[in-house]
């Protein structure tokens, strides 16, 4: 577990943007910790989750620069951020 945590720490520290996805298949506490670490490291955060998690994640959403309801929207959002094209 610590080796994986070190890998994640290093990946976040080297990232230009961090995308964190919340959902049934994803460990919520790990995702929330990674989101908080990205924000604390001053790395832009994109959060992805469905409506079912909207209320529970309102504080996480408030710290994100972008909140999406579907992971399929991430590539278009990143394309816009990087290239200015939708």
PDB file with SEQRES, HELIX, SHEET and CRYST1 records, atoms N, CA, C and O in Angstrom:
SEQRES   1 A   86  UNK UNK UNK UNK UNK UNK UNK UNK UNK UNK UNK UNK UNK          
SEQRES   2 A   86  UNK UNK UNK UNK UNK UNK UNK UNK UNK UNK UNK UNK UNK          
SEQRES   3 A   86  UNK UNK UNK UNK UNK UNK UNK UNK UNK UNK UNK UNK UNK          
SEQRES   4 A   86  UNK UNK UNK UNK UNK UNK UNK UNK UNK UNK UNK UNK UNK          
SEQRES   5 A   86  UNK UNK UNK UNK UNK UNK UNK UNK UNK UNK UNK UNK UNK          
SEQRES   6 A   86  UNK UNK UNK UNK UNK UNK UNK UNK UNK UNK UNK UNK UNK          
SEQRES   7 A   86  UNK UNK UNK UNK UNK UNK UNK UNK                              
HELIX    1 AA1 UNK A    2  UNK A   13  1                                  12    
HELIX    2 AA2 UNK A   28  UNK A   40  1                                  13    
HELIX    3 AA3 UNK A   51  UNK A   53  5                                   3    
HELIX    4 AA4 UNK A   58  UNK A   63  1                                   6    
HELIX    5 AA5 UNK A   71  UNK A   73  5                                   3    
HELIX    6 AA6 UNK A   74  UNK A   83  1                                  10    
SHEET    1 AA1 3 UNK A  17  UNK A  21  0                                        
SHEET    2 AA1 3 UNK A  44  UNK A  48  1                                        
SHEET    3 AA1 3 UNK A  66  UNK A  68  1                                        
CRYST1    1.000    1.000    1.000  90.00  90.00  90.00 P 1           1          
ATOM      1  N   UNK A   1       0.820  -1.194   0.000  1.00  0.00           N  
ATOM      2  CA  UNK A   1       0.000   0.000   0.000  1.00  0.00           C  
ATOM      3  C   UNK A   1       0.865   1.259   0.000  1.00  0.00           C  
ATOM      4  O   UNK A   1       0.549   2.227  -0.691  1.00  0.00           O  
ATOM      5  N   UNK A   2       1.944   1.251   0.765  1.00  0.00           N  
ATOM      6  CA  UNK A   2       2.799   2.436   0.822  1.00  0.00           C  
ATOM      7  C   UNK A   2       3.535   2.658  -0.485  1.00  0.00           C  
ATOM      8  O   UNK A   2       3.768   3.802  -0.875  1.00  0.00           O  
ATOM      9  N   UNK A   3       3.902   1.591  -1.162  1.00  0.00           N  
ATOM     10  CA  UNK A   3       4.563   1.731  -2.456  1.00  0.00           C  
ATOM     11  C   UNK A   3       3.608   2.374  -3.467  1.00  0.00           C  
ATOM     12  O   UNK A   3       4.013   3.233  -4.250  1.00  0.00           O  
ATOM     13  N   UNK A   4       2.348   1.955  -3.445  1.00  0.00           N  
ATOM     14  CA  UNK A   4       1.344   2.540  -4.327  1.00  0.00           C  
ATOM     15  C   UNK A   4       1.083   4.003  -3.956  1.00  0.00           C  
ATOM     16  O   UNK A   4       0.897   4.838  -4.841  1.00  0.00           O  
ATOM     17  N   UNK A   5       1.067   4.317  -2.662  1.00  0.00           N  
ATOM     18  CA  UNK A   5       0.878   5.696  -2.217  1.00  0.00           C  
ATOM     19  C   UNK A   5       2.029   6.579  -2.697  1.00  0.00           C  
ATOM     20  O   UNK A   5       1.809   7.722  -3.096  1.00  0.00           O  
ATOM     21  N   UNK A   6       3.239   6.060  -2.659  1.00  0.00           N  
ATOM     22  CA  UNK A   6       4.399   6.813  -3.154  1.00  0.00           C  
ATOM     23  C   UNK A   6       4.287   7.049  -4.654  1.00  0.00           C  
ATOM     24  O   UNK A   6       4.601   8.134  -5.145  1.00  0.00           O  
ATOM     25  N   UNK A   7       3.843   6.043  -5.370  1.00  0.00           N  
ATOM     26  CA  UNK A   7       3.640   6.177  -6.824  1.00  0.00           C  
ATOM     27  C   UNK A   7       2.596   7.252  -7.124  1.00  0.00           C  
ATOM     28  O   UNK A   7       2.800   8.089  -8.004  1.00  0.00           O  
ATOM     29  N   UNK A   8       1.483   7.229  -6.398  1.00  0.00           N  
ATOM     30  CA  UNK A   8       0.426   8.222  -6.595  1.00  0.00           C  
ATOM     31  C   UNK A   8       0.915   9.617  -6.228  1.00  0.00           C  
ATOM     32  O   UNK A   8       0.654  10.575  -6.956  1.00  0.00           O  
ATOM     33  N   UNK A   9       1.622   9.742  -5.108  1.00  0.00           N  
ATOM     34  CA  UNK A   9       2.190  11.022  -4.673  1.00  0.00           C  
ATOM     35  C   UNK A   9       3.073  11.604  -5.775  1.00  0.00           C  
ATOM     36  O   UNK A   9       2.941  12.775  -6.130  1.00  0.00           O  
ATOM     37  N   UNK A  10       3.964  10.787  -6.308  1.00  0.00           N  
ATOM     38  CA  UNK A  10       4.875  11.228  -7.355  1.00  0.00           C  
ATOM     39  C   UNK A  10       4.119  11.631  -8.612  1.00  0.00           C  
ATOM     40  O   UNK A  10       4.459  12.633  -9.242  1.00  0.00           O  
ATOM     41  N   UNK A  11       3.112  10.874  -8.981  1.00  0.00           N  
ATOM     42  CA  UNK A  11       2.323  11.190 -10.182  1.00  0.00           C  
ATOM     43  C   UNK A  11       1.588  12.518 -10.024  1.00  0.00           C  
ATOM     44  O   UNK A  11       1.559  13.326 -10.952  1.00  0.00           O  
ATOM     45  N   UNK A  12       1.000  12.745  -8.865  1.00  0.00           N  
ATOM     46  CA  UNK A  12       0.280  14.002  -8.639  1.00  0.00           C  
ATOM     47  C   UNK A  12       1.245  15.176  -8.639  1.00  0.00           C  
ATOM     48  O   UNK A  12       0.960  16.206  -9.250  1.00  0.00           O  
ATOM     49  N   UNK A  13       2.385  15.040  -7.964  1.00  0.00           N  
ATOM     50  CA  UNK A  13       3.358  16.132  -7.909  1.00  0.00           C  
ATOM     51  C   UNK A  13       3.887  16.507  -9.290  1.00  0.00           C  
ATOM     52  O   UNK A  13       4.251  17.660  -9.518  1.00  0.00           O  
ATOM     53  N   UNK A  14       3.935  15.548 -10.213  1.00  0.00           N  
ATOM     54  CA  UNK A  14       4.447  15.790 -11.560  1.00  0.00           C  
ATOM     55  C   UNK A  14       3.362  16.136 -12.572  1.00  0.00           C  
ATOM     56  O   UNK A  14       3.659  16.349 -13.747  1.00  0.00           O  
ATOM     57  N   UNK A  15       2.118  16.193 -12.132  1.00  0.00           N  
ATOM     58  CA  UNK A  15       0.995  16.425 -13.045  1.00  0.00           C  
ATOM     59  C   UNK A  15       0.780  17.911 -13.307  1.00  0.00           C  
ATOM     60  O   UNK A  15       1.051  18.755 -12.452  1.00  0.00           O  
ATOM     61  N   UNK A  16       0.292  18.210 -14.495  1.00  0.00           N  
ATOM     62  CA  UNK A  16      -0.142  19.567 -14.830  1.00  0.00           C  
ATOM     63  C   UNK A  16      -1.592  19.777 -14.406  1.00  0.00           C  
ATOM     64  O   UNK A  16      -1.978  20.872 -13.998  1.00  0.00           O  
ATOM     65  N   UNK A  17      -2.386  18.715 -14.506  1.00  0.00           N  
ATOM     66  CA  UNK A  17      -3.800  18.703 -14.132  1.00  0.00           C  
ATOM     67  C   UNK A  17      -4.085  17.324 -13.544  1.00  0.00           C  
ATOM     68  O   UNK A  17      -3.567  16.321 -14.033  1.00  0.00           O  
ATOM     69  N   UNK A  18      -4.901  17.272 -12.505  1.00  0.00           N  
ATOM     70  CA  UNK A  18      -5.284  15.995 -11.915  1.00  0.00           C  
ATOM     71  C   UNK A  18      -6.775  15.787 -12.140  1.00  0.00           C  
ATOM     72  O   UNK A  18      -7.586  16.670 -11.863  1.00  0.00           O  
ATOM     73  N   UNK A  19      -7.124  14.612 -12.643  1.00  0.00           N  
ATOM     74  CA  UNK A  19      -8.522  14.224 -12.825  1.00  0.00           C  
ATOM     75  C   UNK A  19      -8.827  13.143 -11.796  1.00  0.00           C  
ATOM     76  O   UNK A  19      -8.158  12.110 -11.756  1.00  0.00           O  
ATOM     77  N   UNK A  20      -9.836  13.383 -10.963  1.00  0.00           N  
ATOM     78  CA  UNK A  20     -10.224  12.414  -9.941  1.00  0.00           C  
ATOM     79  C   UNK A  20     -11.660  11.991 -10.205  1.00  0.00           C  
ATOM     80  O   UNK A  20     -12.557  12.823 -10.335  1.00  0.00           O  
ATOM     81  N   UNK A  21     -11.858  10.683 -10.283  1.00  0.00           N  
ATOM     82  CA  UNK A  21     -13.190  10.141 -10.560  1.00  0.00           C  
ATOM     83  C   UNK A  21     -13.749   9.464  -9.324  1.00  0.00           C  
ATOM     84  O   UNK A  21     -13.077   8.656  -8.682  1.00  0.00           O  
ATOM     85  N   UNK A  22     -14.982   9.802  -9.000  1.00  0.00           N  
ATOM     86  CA  UNK A  22     -15.694   9.179  -7.898  1.00  0.00           C  
ATOM     87  C   UNK A  22     -16.816   8.332  -8.477  1.00  0.00           C  
ATOM     88  O   UNK A  22     -17.466   8.731  -9.444  1.00  0.00           O  
ATOM     89  N   UNK A  23     -17.045   7.165  -7.888  1.00  0.00           N  
ATOM     90  CA  UNK A  23     -18.131   6.316  -8.357  1.00  0.00           C  
ATOM     91  C   UNK A  23     -18.146   5.002  -7.616  1.00  0.00           C  
ATOM     92  O   UNK A  23     -17.338   4.775  -6.715  1.00  0.00           O  
ATOM     93  N   UNK A  24     -19.050   4.148  -7.989  1.00  0.00           N  
ATOM     94  CA  UNK A  24     -19.237   2.860  -7.327  1.00  0.00           C  
ATOM     95  C   UNK A  24     -17.978   2.001  -7.336  1.00  0.00           C  
ATOM     96  O   UNK A  24     -17.674   1.343  -6.341  1.00  0.00           O  
ATOM     97  N   UNK A  25     -17.241   1.998  -8.448  1.00  0.00           N  
ATOM     98  CA  UNK A  25     -16.091   1.113  -8.586  1.00  0.00           C  
ATOM     99  C   UNK A  25     -14.812   1.698  -8.001  1.00  0.00           C  
ATOM    100  O   UNK A  25     -13.782   1.024  -7.986  1.00  0.00           O  
ATOM    101  N   UNK A  26     -14.857   2.918  -7.527  1.00  0.00           N  
ATOM    102  CA  UNK A  26     -13.648   3.609  -7.090  1.00  0.00           C  
ATOM    103  C   UNK A  26     -13.682   3.833  -5.597  1.00  0.00           C  
ATOM    104  O   UNK A  26     -14.737   4.141  -5.044  1.00  0.00           O  
ATOM    105  N   UNK A  27     -12.563   3.688  -4.941  1.00  0.00           N  
ATOM    106  CA  UNK A  27     -12.491   3.864  -3.488  1.00  0.00           C  
ATOM    107  C   UNK A  27     -12.589   5.342  -3.161  1.00  0.00           C  
ATOM    108  O   UNK A  27     -11.671   6.114  -3.436  1.00  0.00           O  
ATOM    109  N   UNK A  28     -13.696   5.722  -2.579  1.00  0.00           N  
ATOM    110  CA  UNK A  28     -14.008   7.127  -2.336  1.00  0.00           C  
ATOM    111  C   UNK A  28     -12.966   7.817  -1.463  1.00  0.00           C  
ATOM    112  O   UNK A  28     -12.595   8.959  -1.733  1.00  0.00           O  
ATOM    113  N   UNK A  29     -12.492   7.140  -0.424  1.00  0.00           N  
ATOM    114  CA  UNK A  29     -11.551   7.793   0.473  1.00  0.00           C  
ATOM    115  C   UNK A  29     -10.219   8.053  -0.216  1.00  0.00           C  
ATOM    116  O   UNK A  29      -9.585   9.077   0.039  1.00  0.00           O  
ATOM    117  N   UNK A  30      -9.785   7.145  -1.085  1.00  0.00           N  
ATOM    118  CA  UNK A  30      -8.551   7.367  -1.840  1.00  0.00           C  
ATOM    119  C   UNK A  30      -8.718   8.523  -2.815  1.00  0.00           C  
ATOM    120  O   UNK A  30      -7.833   9.370  -2.937  1.00  0.00           O  
ATOM    121  N   UNK A  31      -9.838   8.558  -3.502  1.00  0.00           N  
ATOM    122  CA  UNK A  31     -10.086   9.629  -4.465  1.00  0.00           C  
ATOM    123  C   UNK A  31     -10.165  10.981  -3.758  1.00  0.00           C  
ATOM    124  O   UNK A  31      -9.619  11.969  -4.249  1.00  0.00           O  
ATOM    125  N   UNK A  32     -10.835  11.031  -2.618  1.00  0.00           N  
ATOM    126  CA  UNK A  32     -10.949  12.287  -1.873  1.00  0.00           C  
ATOM    127  C   UNK A  32      -9.581  12.741  -1.371  1.00  0.00           C  
ATOM    128  O   UNK A  32      -9.267  13.930  -1.422  1.00  0.00           O  
ATOM    129  N   UNK A  33      -8.780  11.820  -0.897  1.00  0.00           N  
ATOM    130  CA  UNK A  33      -7.439  12.167  -0.437  1.00  0.00           C  
ATOM    131  C   UNK A  33      -6.598  12.699  -1.587  1.00  0.00           C  
ATOM    132  O   UNK A  33      -5.913  13.711  -1.435  1.00  0.00           O  
ATOM    133  N   UNK A  34      -6.640  12.027  -2.742  1.00  0.00           N  
ATOM    134  CA  UNK A  34      -5.869  12.467  -3.907  1.00  0.00           C  
ATOM    135  C   UNK A  34      -6.330  13.839  -4.390  1.00  0.00           C  
ATOM    136  O   UNK A  34      -5.507  14.667  -4.781  1.00  0.00           O  
ATOM    137  N   UNK A  35      -7.632  14.083  -4.364  1.00  0.00           N  
ATOM    138  CA  UNK A  35      -8.161  15.393  -4.752  1.00  0.00           C  
ATOM    139  C   UNK A  35      -7.653  16.474  -3.805  1.00  0.00           C  
ATOM    140  O   UNK A  35      -7.218  17.538  -4.246  1.00  0.00           O  
ATOM    141  N   UNK A  36      -7.707  16.203  -2.522  1.00  0.00           N  
ATOM    142  CA  UNK A  36      -7.222  17.167  -1.535  1.00  0.00           C  
ATOM    143  C   UNK A  36      -5.738  17.419  -1.665  1.00  0.00           C  
ATOM    144  O   UNK A  36      -5.291  18.557  -1.524  1.00  0.00           O  
ATOM    145  N   UNK A  37      -4.970  16.387  -1.930  1.00  0.00           N  
ATOM    146  CA  UNK A  37      -3.534  16.525  -2.099  1.00  0.00           C  
ATOM    147  C   UNK A  37      -3.213  17.377  -3.327  1.00  0.00           C  
ATOM    148  O   UNK A  37      -2.315  18.218  -3.286  1.00  0.00           O  
ATOM    149  N   UNK A  38      -3.950  17.157  -4.422  1.00  0.00           N  
ATOM    150  CA  UNK A  38      -3.738  17.956  -5.634  1.00  0.00           C  
ATOM    151  C   UNK A  38      -4.015  19.425  -5.349  1.00  0.00           C  
ATOM    152  O   UNK A  38      -3.222  20.288  -5.727  1.00  0.00           O  
ATOM    153  N   UNK A  39      -5.118  19.716  -4.695  1.00  0.00           N  
ATOM    154  CA  UNK A  39      -5.480  21.105  -4.379  1.00  0.00           C  
ATOM    155  C   UNK A  39      -4.438  21.711  -3.448  1.00  0.00           C  
ATOM    156  O   UNK A  39      -4.013  22.847  -3.659  1.00  0.00           O  
ATOM    157  N   UNK A  40      -4.021  20.977  -2.429  1.00  0.00           N  
ATOM    158  CA  UNK A  40      -3.008  21.479  -1.495  1.00  0.00           C  
ATOM    159  C   UNK A  40      -1.671  21.711  -2.185  1.00  0.00           C  
ATOM    160  O   UNK A  40      -0.878  22.546  -1.750  1.00  0.00           O  
ATOM    161  N   UNK A  41      -1.425  20.973  -3.256  1.00  0.00           N  
ATOM    162  CA  UNK A  41      -0.193  21.130  -4.035  1.00  0.00           C  
ATOM    163  C   UNK A  41      -0.333  22.174  -5.131  1.00  0.00           C  
ATOM    164  O   UNK A  41       0.574  22.355  -5.944  1.00  0.00           O  
ATOM    165  N   UNK A  42      -1.474  22.863  -5.153  1.00  0.00           N  
ATOM    166  CA  UNK A  42      -1.755  23.908  -6.145  1.00  0.00           C  
ATOM    167  C   UNK A  42      -1.751  23.387  -7.584  1.00  0.00           C  
ATOM    168  O   UNK A  42      -1.294  24.063  -8.505  1.00  0.00           O  
ATOM    169  N   UNK A  43      -2.271  22.172  -7.752  1.00  0.00           N  
ATOM    170  CA  UNK A  43      -2.398  21.555  -9.072  1.00  0.00           C  
ATOM    171  C   UNK A  43      -3.868  21.577  -9.439  1.00  0.00           C  
ATOM    172  O   UNK A  43      -4.707  21.128  -8.658  1.00  0.00           O  
ATOM    173  N   UNK A  44      -4.198  22.098 -10.625  1.00  0.00           N  
ATOM    174  CA  UNK A  44      -5.609  22.175 -11.031  1.00  0.00           C  
ATOM    175  C   UNK A  44      -6.292  20.807 -10.960  1.00  0.00           C  
ATOM    176  O   UNK A  44      -5.709  19.777 -11.298  1.00  0.00           O  
ATOM    177  N   UNK A  45      -7.542  20.836 -10.512  1.00  0.00           N  
ATOM    178  CA  UNK A  45      -8.294  19.608 -10.273  1.00  0.00           C  
ATOM    179  C   UNK A  45      -9.560  19.576 -11.117  1.00  0.00           C  
ATOM    180  O   UNK A  45     -10.317  20.545 -11.171  1.00  0.00           O  
ATOM    181  N   UNK A  46      -9.771  18.445 -11.770  1.00  0.00           N  
ATOM    182  CA  UNK A  46     -11.029  18.144 -12.445  1.00  0.00           C  
ATOM    183  C   UNK A  46     -11.641  16.965 -11.697  1.00  0.00           C  
ATOM    184  O   UNK A  46     -10.981  15.949 -11.479  1.00  0.00           O  
ATOM    185  N   UNK A  47     -12.902  17.105 -11.306  1.00  0.00           N  
ATOM    186  CA  UNK A  47     -13.606  16.055 -10.575  1.00  0.00           C  
ATOM    187  C   UNK A  47     -14.691  15.482 -11.480  1.00  0.00           C  
ATOM    188  O   UNK A  47     -15.391  16.214 -12.180  1.00  0.00           O  
ATOM    189  N   UNK A  48     -14.813  14.160 -11.448  1.00  0.00           N  
ATOM    190  CA  UNK A  48     -15.835  13.466 -12.241  1.00  0.00           C  
ATOM    191  C   UNK A  48     -16.670  12.607 -11.295  1.00  0.00           C  
ATOM    192  O   UNK A  48     -16.142  11.764 -10.570  1.00  0.00           O  
ATOM    193  N   UNK A  49     -17.988  12.837 -11.316  1.00  0.00           N  
ATOM    194  CA  UNK A  49     -18.905  11.994 -10.535  1.00  0.00           C  
ATOM    195  C   UNK A  49     -20.320  12.196 -11.034  1.00  0.00           C  
ATOM    196  O   UNK A  49     -20.637  13.200 -11.671  1.00  0.00           O  
ATOM    197  N   UNK A  50     -21.158  11.229 -10.734  1.00  0.00           N  
ATOM    198  CA  UNK A  50     -22.560  11.302 -11.109  1.00  0.00           C  
ATOM    199  C   UNK A  50     -23.368  12.128 -10.126  1.00  0.00           C  
ATOM    200  O   UNK A  50     -22.863  12.562  -9.090  1.00  0.00           O  
ATOM    201  N   UNK A  51     -24.624  12.337 -10.465  1.00  0.00           N  
ATOM    202  CA  UNK A  51     -25.526  13.124  -9.615  1.00  0.00           C  
ATOM    203  C   UNK A  51     -25.708  12.511  -8.230  1.00  0.00           C  
ATOM    204  O   UNK A  51     -25.960  13.225  -7.259  1.00  0.00           O  
ATOM    205  N   UNK A  52     -25.582  11.192  -8.141  1.00  0.00           N  
ATOM    206  CA  UNK A  52     -25.789  10.516  -6.861  1.00  0.00           C  
ATOM    207  C   UNK A  52     -24.758  10.927  -5.807  1.00  0.00           C  
ATOM    208  O   UNK A  52     -25.006  10.762  -4.613  1.00  0.00           O  
ATOM    209  N   UNK A  53     -23.623  11.451  -6.223  1.00  0.00           N  
ATOM    210  CA  UNK A  53     -22.591  11.897  -5.280  1.00  0.00           C  
ATOM    211  C   UNK A  53     -22.502  13.412  -5.165  1.00  0.00           C  
ATOM    212  O   UNK A  53     -21.615  13.929  -4.486  1.00  0.00           O  
ATOM    213  N   UNK A  54     -23.398  14.118  -5.811  1.00  0.00           N  
ATOM    214  CA  UNK A  54     -23.310  15.575  -5.879  1.00  0.00           C  
ATOM    215  C   UNK A  54     -23.299  16.230  -4.498  1.00  0.00           C  
ATOM    216  O   UNK A  54     -22.445  17.073  -4.226  1.00  0.00           O  
ATOM    217  N   UNK A  55     -24.217  15.862  -3.641  1.00  0.00           N  
ATOM    218  CA  UNK A  55     -24.288  16.497  -2.323  1.00  0.00           C  
ATOM    219  C   UNK A  55     -23.088  16.108  -1.454  1.00  0.00           C  
ATOM    220  O   UNK A  55     -22.492  16.962  -0.797  1.00  0.00           O  
ATOM    221  N   UNK A  56     -22.743  14.842  -1.452  1.00  0.00           N  
ATOM    222  CA  UNK A  56     -21.647  14.362  -0.609  1.00  0.00           C  
ATOM    223  C   UNK A  56     -20.306  14.981  -0.992  1.00  0.00           C  
ATOM    224  O   UNK A  56     -19.420  15.111  -0.148  1.00  0.00           O  
ATOM    225  N   UNK A  57     -20.154  15.358  -2.248  1.00  0.00           N  
ATOM    226  CA  UNK A  57     -18.877  15.879  -2.733  1.00  0.00           C  
ATOM    227  C   UNK A  57     -18.878  17.388  -2.949  1.00  0.00           C  
ATOM    228  O   UNK A  57     -18.014  17.912  -3.652  1.00  0.00           O  
ATOM    229  N   UNK A  58     -19.834  18.087  -2.355  1.00  0.00           N  
ATOM    230  CA  UNK A  58     -19.951  19.526  -2.628  1.00  0.00           C  
ATOM    231  C   UNK A  58     -18.693  20.298  -2.235  1.00  0.00           C  
ATOM    232  O   UNK A  58     -18.337  21.256  -2.920  1.00  0.00           O  
ATOM    233  N   UNK A  59     -18.012  19.915  -1.159  1.00  0.00           N  
ATOM    234  CA  UNK A  59     -16.781  20.598  -0.770  1.00  0.00           C  
ATOM    235  C   UNK A  59     -15.650  20.288  -1.735  1.00  0.00           C  
ATOM    236  O   UNK A  59     -14.858  21.170  -2.069  1.00  0.00           O  
ATOM    237  N   UNK A  60     -15.566  19.047  -2.184  1.00  0.00           N  
ATOM    238  CA  UNK A  60     -14.552  18.672  -3.167  1.00  0.00           C  
ATOM    239  C   UNK A  60     -14.820  19.429  -4.464  1.00  0.00           C  
ATOM    240  O   UNK A  60     -13.896  19.974  -5.069  1.00  0.00           O  
ATOM    241  N   UNK A  61     -16.081  19.465  -4.894  1.00  0.00           N  
ATOM    242  CA  UNK A  61     -16.451  20.190  -6.111  1.00  0.00           C  
ATOM    243  C   UNK A  61     -16.071  21.667  -6.017  1.00  0.00           C  
ATOM    244  O   UNK A  61     -15.634  22.261  -7.002  1.00  0.00           O  
ATOM    245  N   UNK A  62     -16.237  22.250  -4.847  1.00  0.00           N  
ATOM    246  CA  UNK A  62     -15.933  23.674  -4.677  1.00  0.00           C  
ATOM    247  C   UNK A  62     -14.450  23.963  -4.876  1.00  0.00           C  
ATOM    248  O   UNK A  62     -14.089  25.070  -5.276  1.00  0.00           O  
ATOM    249  N   UNK A  63     -13.592  22.999  -4.606  1.00  0.00           N  
ATOM    250  CA  UNK A  63     -12.158  23.206  -4.774  1.00  0.00           C  
ATOM    251  C   UNK A  63     -11.664  22.854  -6.173  1.00  0.00           C  
ATOM    252  O   UNK A  63     -10.521  23.148  -6.521  1.00  0.00           O  
ATOM    253  N   UNK A  64     -12.514  22.230  -6.967  1.00  0.00           N  
ATOM    254  CA  UNK A  64     -12.136  21.849  -8.328  1.00  0.00           C  
ATOM    255  C   UNK A  64     -12.335  23.022  -9.287  1.00  0.00           C  
ATOM    256  O   UNK A  64     -13.182  23.888  -9.069  1.00  0.00           O  
ATOM    257  N   UNK A  65     -11.546  23.028 -10.337  1.00  0.00           N  
ATOM    258  CA  UNK A  65     -11.730  24.034 -11.381  1.00  0.00           C  
ATOM    259  C   UNK A  65     -12.803  23.610 -12.372  1.00  0.00           C  
ATOM    260  O   UNK A  65     -13.358  24.440 -13.091  1.00  0.00           O  
ATOM    261  N   UNK A  66     -13.091  22.311 -12.406  1.00  0.00           N  
ATOM    262  CA  UNK A  66     -14.111  21.791 -13.316  1.00  0.00           C  
ATOM    263  C   UNK A  66     -14.719  20.540 -12.704  1.00  0.00           C  
ATOM    264  O   UNK A  66     -14.008  19.688 -12.173  1.00  0.00           O  
ATOM    265  N   UNK A  67     -16.040  20.437 -12.783  1.00  0.00           N  
ATOM    266  CA  UNK A  67     -16.755  19.248 -12.315  1.00  0.00           C  
ATOM    267  C   UNK A  67     -17.546  18.704 -13.494  1.00  0.00           C  
ATOM    268  O   UNK A  67     -18.329  19.422 -14.115  1.00  0.00           O  
ATOM    269  N   UNK A  68     -17.336  17.445 -13.792  1.00  0.00           N  
ATOM    270  CA  UNK A  68     -18.023  16.785 -14.902  1.00  0.00           C  
ATOM    271  C   UNK A  68     -18.864  15.638 -14.373  1.00  0.00           C  
ATOM    272  O   UNK A  68     -18.534  15.034 -13.352  1.00  0.00           O  
ATOM    273  N   UNK A  69     -19.948  15.341 -15.069  1.00  0.00           N  
ATOM    274  CA  UNK A  69     -20.837  14.265 -14.632  1.00  0.00           C  
ATOM    275  C   UNK A  69     -20.611  12.956 -15.368  1.00  0.00           C  
ATOM    276  O   UNK A  69     -21.284  11.962 -15.093  1.00  0.00           O  
ATOM    277  N   UNK A  70     -19.658  12.949 -16.312  1.00  0.00           N  
ATOM    278  CA  UNK A  70     -19.433  11.753 -17.122  1.00  0.00           C  
ATOM    279  C   UNK A  70     -17.962  11.705 -17.523  1.00  0.00           C  
ATOM    280  O   UNK A  70     -17.429  12.699 -18.017  1.00  0.00           O  
ATOM    281  N   UNK A  71     -17.293  10.565 -17.320  1.00  0.00           N  
ATOM    282  CA  UNK A  71     -15.878  10.481 -17.682  1.00  0.00           C  
ATOM    283  C   UNK A  71     -15.619  10.644 -19.177  1.00  0.00           C  
ATOM    284  O   UNK A  71     -14.506  10.979 -19.584  1.00  0.00           O  
ATOM    285  N   UNK A  72     -16.636  10.409 -19.990  1.00  0.00           N  
ATOM    286  CA  UNK A  72     -16.465  10.575 -21.437  1.00  0.00           C  
ATOM    287  C   UNK A  72     -16.283  12.040 -21.834  1.00  0.00           C  
ATOM    288  O   UNK A  72     -15.880  12.327 -22.961  1.00  0.00           O  
ATOM    289  N   UNK A  73     -16.574  12.962 -20.927  1.00  0.00           N  
ATOM    290  CA  UNK A  73     -16.410  14.390 -21.201  1.00  0.00           C  
ATOM    291  C   UNK A  73     -14.993  14.891 -20.922  1.00  0.00           C  
ATOM    292  O   UNK A  73     -14.643  16.006 -21.308  1.00  0.00           O  
ATOM    293  N   UNK A  74     -14.184  14.082 -20.261  1.00  0.00           N  
ATOM    294  CA  UNK A  74     -12.831  14.503 -19.887  1.00  0.00           C  
ATOM    295  C   UNK A  74     -11.960  14.803 -21.104  1.00  0.00           C  
ATOM    296  O   UNK A  74     -11.315  15.851 -21.123  1.00  0.00           O  
ATOM    297  N   UNK A  75     -11.906  13.942 -22.123  1.00  0.00           N  
ATOM    298  CA  UNK A  75     -11.043  14.256 -23.268  1.00  0.00           C  
ATOM    299  C   UNK A  75     -11.388  15.586 -23.943  1.00  0.00           C  
ATOM    300  O   UNK A  75     -10.486  16.340 -24.310  1.00  0.00           O  
ATOM    301  N   UNK A  76     -12.668  15.883 -24.110  1.00  0.00           N  
ATOM    302  CA  UNK A  76     -13.064  17.143 -24.735  1.00  0.00           C  
ATOM    303  C   UNK A  76     -12.669  18.332 -23.857  1.00  0.00           C  
ATOM    304  O   UNK A  76     -12.232  19.366 -24.363  1.00  0.00           O  
ATOM    305  N   UNK A  77     -12.824  18.182 -22.550  1.00  0.00           N  
ATOM    306  CA  UNK A  77     -12.442  19.260 -21.632  1.00  0.00           C  
ATOM    307  C   UNK A  77     -10.939  19.503 -21.690  1.00  0.00           C  
ATOM    308  O   UNK A  77     -10.501  20.652 -21.745  1.00  0.00           O  
ATOM    309  N   UNK A  78     -10.156  18.448 -21.678  1.00  0.00           N  
ATOM    310  CA  UNK A  78      -8.703  18.601 -21.761  1.00  0.00           C  
ATOM    311  C   UNK A  78      -8.279  19.162 -23.113  1.00  0.00           C  
ATOM    312  O   UNK A  78      -7.342  19.958 -23.185  1.00  0.00           O  
ATOM    313  N   UNK A  79      -8.951  18.760 -24.179  1.00  0.00           N  
ATOM    314  CA  UNK A  79      -8.656  19.307 -25.502  1.00  0.00           C  
ATOM    315  C   UNK A  79      -8.894  20.806 -25.520  1.00  0.00           C  
ATOM    316  O   UNK A  79      -8.112  21.555 -26.106  1.00  0.00           O  
ATOM    317  N   UNK A  80      -9.965  21.246 -24.884  1.00  0.00           N  
ATOM    318  CA  UNK A  80     -10.253  22.676 -24.811  1.00  0.00           C  
ATOM    319  C   UNK A  80      -9.180  23.407 -23.982  1.00  0.00           C  
ATOM    320  O   UNK A  80      -8.699  24.470 -24.376  1.00  0.00           O  
ATOM    321  N   UNK A  81      -8.823  22.834 -22.855  1.00  0.00           N  
ATOM    322  CA  UNK A  81      -7.813  23.456 -21.981  1.00  0.00           C  
ATOM    323  C   UNK A  81      -6.471  23.563 -22.694  1.00  0.00           C  
ATOM    324  O   UNK A  81      -5.795  24.586 -22.596  1.00  0.00           O  
ATOM    325  N   UNK A  82      -6.085  22.518 -23.408  1.00  0.00           N  
ATOM    326  CA  UNK A  82      -4.762  22.474 -24.049  1.00  0.00           C  
ATOM    327  C   UNK A  82      -4.746  23.205 -25.384  1.00  0.00           C  
ATOM    328  O   UNK A  82      -3.806  23.944 -25.679  1.00  0.00           O  
ATOM    329  N   UNK A  83      -5.786  23.000 -26.191  1.00  0.00           N  
ATOM    330  CA  UNK A  83      -5.780  23.518 -27.565  1.00  0.00           C  
ATOM    331  C   UNK A  83      -6.772  24.643 -27.818  1.00  0.00           C  
ATOM    332  O   UNK A  83      -6.737  25.270 -28.877  1.00  0.00           O  
ATOM    333  N   UNK A  84      -7.664  24.910 -26.850  1.00  0.00           N  
ATOM    334  CA  UNK A  84      -8.670  25.949 -27.045  1.00  0.00           C  
ATOM    335  C   UNK A  84      -9.767  25.570 -28.014  1.00  0.00           C  
ATOM    336  O   UNK A  84     -10.445  26.442 -28.559  1.00  0.00           O  
ATOM    337  N   UNK A  85      -9.950  24.268 -28.238  1.00  0.00           N  
ATOM    338  CA  UNK A  85     -10.971  23.787 -29.173  1.00  0.00           C  
ATOM    339  C   UNK A  85     -11.922  22.837 -28.481  1.00  0.00           C  
ATOM    340  O   UNK A  85     -11.496  21.956 -27.734  1.00  0.00           O  
ATOM    341  N   UNK A  86     -13.211  23.012 -28.727  1.00  0.00           N  
ATOM    342  CA  UNK A  86     -14.207  22.084 -28.174  1.00  0.00           C  
ATOM    343  C   UNK A  86     -14.452  20.938 -29.112  1.00  0.00           C  
ATOM    344  O   UNK A  86     -15.260  20.058 -28.813  1.00  0.00           O  
TER     345      UNK A  86                                                      
END                                                                             
